[in-house]
């Protein structure tokens, strides 16, 4: 189980980095609204990281939960 949690954290970190890069680039090239563009880029980069991190983490944890439940049902004969 510890290895699965570490895998979920790694997936969350990868998703967070990917989303922060995409969000930062989008805000730099497509939506540069404030006068200080770098403040906008940094704000969206940080929010993109957390969004991607939690999306990856929750996705992997739900995958683990669903497959753990299915294995226990198969073993019990239900």
N, C-alpha and C positions, 0 to 999 in steps of 0.2 A: 504494500500500500504506500510505503514511503517513496518508492520509485515513481509511482503514479502521480503523487502530489508534486514531486520535483518536475516531472514531465509537464504537469499542468502549469506550474510556475514558469517553466521555460517557454511553453506555448504562449502564455500571457505576456512574457517579456518580448517575444518575437512579434506578436500581434501589436503590442504597444509601440514598439519601435517603427514597425511598418506604418501604422496609422498616424504616428506623429510626423513621419517624413511626408506622407501623402497630404496630411492636413496642412503642414507648414508650406509645402510647395504650392498647394492650391491657393492658400491665402497670400502668398508672395506674388504669384503670377496672375491670378484670376480675380481675387476679391481684396485688393489693397485699400480698404476704406479709411482707416484713421490717418492722421497726418504723419504719425510716426509708424511706418510700416513694420519695423522690427518688433515693436510692442505687440502688434496684432499677430505677427508670425509666431512669436514666442508663446503668446497666450493660447493660440490654437494648436501649436505643437504639443504643449503640455497637456491640454485637454484631449488631444488625439491620442497621446500616449496612454493616458488613464482609461480612455474609452476602449482602445484596442487591448490593453492589458486585461481589463475585466471581462471583455468579450471572449478573449482566448481562454482565460482562466475558468470562467463559468461554463463555457462550451465543453472543455475537456473534463471538468468535474461532473457535468451532467452525463457525458459519454461514459465515464467510469461508473457512475451510479446506475445507469441503465444496464450496462453489461454485467455488473455485479449482481443486480437483481435477477437478470435472466439466468445467470449461471446457478444461483441458489434455487431457482424454481426448477431447473432441469435436474439438479441433484436430488431435490425432494420429491420429484415425480409429479408435481402439479402442472 
